[in-house]
């Protein structure tokens, strides 16, 4: 029997194998916090064709079941079966490209010249054997030895509980593992044990969660996993989720969702490499302020109420048990510091990875993820602002939107005469949707070819059947498919214009705020979801990016996970992140009277004031 | 309907009232960790006469039920009912005499000249209102204000979770409550709140647990509760319990037993005084080394294995949540430091309360509780040893033994001619058993009147029917009762001789160890369960106490709870307890070759070497 995925892959099915197990065996991972035990009810896939037995439908509704939805771990094929794994159910682990990018982090770390130093330190302690005459207690004996090594630590009840057996089992010689900042003893282990220790670096995006499993002994990235943030089911953007947390009493659900995602990824990665998950002994988290609050279960209510005050920006070092992570429960978890309600640890991590805070030249840093955050500055000063661009470039709120993963249309070119698009798809796979860079290409191309006007409205009188009326009004078809056409609707296009306008207005206002003009900017660092795929020229054409020479633009990819990785690797890096956070001045755009004007002017293609975009004026002139 | 207790009390019964509720309403408390909800199955009483309905027998066996045992909370009388509350099921709360004694602790504290200072401190913090321009996070705002007050604290996740709401609810002015040693923020509360705060001082004896509920604002003892240590069901002495914990895997059961007892007492005391149990915000614990380990759930295994090493002697400050106490979960819990495996925090607490460590004269401190511990020294040096006397003076291992509570025969005098005893009973109640002081009176009197010989054997040829043959051999009847005579058997007497011999041998050896003779001792402090009731002369007659002038003996009662109280009241006192622990030198008697000789010599009445007891020789001479 065969298992056929809508993405085109085919796998052999074993007898009596559940869909969940078959997918997992072939390294197609799906969301299942319970590990495929039929408890969590989250491993939902759609059967398009084929015979199967179902053990349980869990909490799926009649409508769901009729539409072909099943729980993968409860479904046992009886014939060849053709299924679709919904985007939000997918966990992507071991993706070669992602691992490749991540491997560059180690080079970056080396280049930055920081000394490796984990969140945990080890001290080899050899104790004198107790005797009738030397009968101090185990803990006092250990304290004396540590004092001789110049260490004074706090010993929790949990640490102390295991101490007496541990000392005797290891013949009174142990490696004492401790957390050096708060000076807390964490655990004792046999000395000279040669096994590796691991750390987890996590980027908690509003839309996507990425986790790197790192070998702390050499900084090697062993595996990379990513998934849609399961909080998505409670709302696409942070505001909706804050409302759900505070008015709907859903903070715990949101907290559980993100924890389950991270646990899901870390357990799969540890499994794949036969690593005991309790050997993952520290973690770092980078996320925007709301995500950081929700990860720790802190009330996000006041983030969205004027004057926009988070509970914490500089997080104390709490532990994995506090966060209910499945790694070693005493693992210290470092949270990359946040700046303000709408500029978070992901941006600080990004600045750290960009190194703009180390250089005298003035740079602009842009993180275009679910929101748009921008930083301008150099080694002496840093200013930052948030422009609420929304999550559309991550695929959310766009009918056929998706992340830049396999099957995403990432680049589009148009034939000027026939209006026919030629598309590039991630991994050259069958097209499944459009990612952020594809959207920008689409809008730029459609604008230049006259498929849309300056306001983003579709021309209905063109000699092409690609403009059609769909269920939500007019739309442009990029790819025809029996499972549904891949299109951008007029509503999608308006959403894209809103997003690009918010970003441009933010950049424009922040530059004015510091009394500068765009031409002083030496470098523009582009971070965020669609990272390397973005065509700068087209970003300028649609008026999202300032009209600067292309060579000033530098792609950095996901700098949030890069910064999380750097912070995991070294205390120097953590200190640098703290310094960045101290230095950075936050500008609240929403209270600036000029923001609305700037935003409205930027709602056109490329901009109401075309003189700001001389290169585009030239192009249109052609 | 009436409820009649075997102790003689009678109460009116309400309609449809359970035995548990009726007893509680009349301030007769019984063990019930679940609070009478039919869950724990521990509120066992025996119905002797009367009609009743039973809702559930829980886990009582057929034999139990046939013998009249019922769960008090599941039993509803239908007629006048006559019941017996087993000793081990009783909680004694609000006992006037106990409260009276405890009130002397405040005088003692005043006399000691220490400054009151709780384990928790408060700092009133007034924060500037956040604005768009002053938008640091809540935690950073708080930290800044604390820094101005010279305080740097650690903020746990739990503290931080409630922070944002707490600040806003209290208009940005709070009392920050923190633990000053480890410098941890604990909770925030409204400023200027005038309500009292409470602390709990606990003496965890092997046989008995005593808890004082203290108003921290003025040091007043609000209530006192005591109960048999429920660990008794796993063994009378620490060795049996250590074996059960380590070989029987019963550490958790033992930990739960003591925790449940303390929670039982504290919840009843808080109820009686309408105190919210979460307002009990700190606690101190004094117990022997094994009890201290079991309270914290630490492995006691190595306490009883040569070279007798406890896991901890100086306990870090852990919190009530770690101990699963029902008071405020972040309440810091101070454990009075232990010295060695068999000299614990109860002894350090006792020395503290005795003040012997402050005076130049040489004193002997004796704590005759479940074990016998002795300390000799002054303000310059302190030596200590443990003599395993066993728990007989607390009523355990003696057929009619009981604690010195209502109904205990506490004093006995004999008529030289008729051998008739005249007995004194605690609270002048109906006799229920014999407590430690009664046992010593009995043995001394029986020895002097010839009822027993020097080896403690009963004379069978006396002209009295009080010497009779019982199920366990010969016995002497002190009180005849339809429910069973109150007697001492020959086995009981041998147990008493063993205990007194262990104590005397310990004192004798420790004095020799420091190269002194008994006559240098200026004061003998007597602490422990039978405290004030002990007749010194008779203690000398049986050869338990050294033959010193009576005026050198001073009764201190339960010094373990006194020291726990002092430690609760003041940091000075806690520091003094730590200093005592540092100063005290432990002598391991069990490895001394002379101990067995000393012990065997002391197994006679009063001693093989009568020259050591000149006052007794004189008496016998009469």
Interface residues (C-beta under 8 A of the other chain):
Chain A: X130 X131 X132 X135 X136 X137 X138 X139 X140 X154 X155 X156 X157 X160 X161 X163 X164 X165 X168 X182 X296 X297 X298 X299 X301 X302 X306 X307 X308 X309 X310 X311 X312 X313 X314 X316 X318 X322 X338 X340 X341 X586 X588 X591
Chain B: X130 X131 X132 X135 X136 X137 X138 X139 X140 X154 X155 X156 X157 X160 X161 X163 X164 X165 X168 X182 X296 X297 X298 X299 X301 X302 X306 X307 X308 X309 X310 X311 X312 X313 X314 X316 X318 X322 X338 X340 X341 X586 X588 X591
